[in-house]
Amino acid sequence: MWTSLPVERDKGDNYTVEIDTSS
Protein backbone atom coordinates (compact mmCIF):
# COMPACT_ATOMS: atom_id res chain seq x y z
CA MET A 1 0.00 0.00 0.00
CA TRP A 2 1.32 3.41 -0.97
CA THR A 3 0.84 6.36 1.36
CA SER A 4 1.42 10.00 0.50
CA LEU A 5 3.29 11.94 3.16
CA PRO A 6 3.73 15.72 3.20
CA VAL A 7 7.39 16.72 3.34
CA GLU A 8 8.74 20.11 4.23
CA ARG A 9 11.88 21.17 2.36
CA ASP A 10 14.62 23.50 3.55
CA LYS A 11 13.49 25.97 0.90
CA GLY A 12 10.15 26.26 2.67
CA ASP A 13 8.09 24.81 -0.16
CA ASN A 14 6.03 21.70 0.43
CA TYR A 15 5.88 18.58 -1.69
CA THR A 16 4.46 15.08 -1.34
CA VAL A 17 6.47 11.88 -1.09
CA GLU A 18 4.92 8.47 -1.62
CA ILE A 19 6.27 5.62 0.48
CA ASP A 20 5.52 1.92 0.36
CA THR A 21 4.19 1.06 3.82
CA SER A 22 4.17 -2.64 3.02
CA SER A 23 7.97 -2.80 3.17
Secondary structure, 3 states (H helix, E strand, C coil): CEEEEEEECCCCCEEEEEEECCC
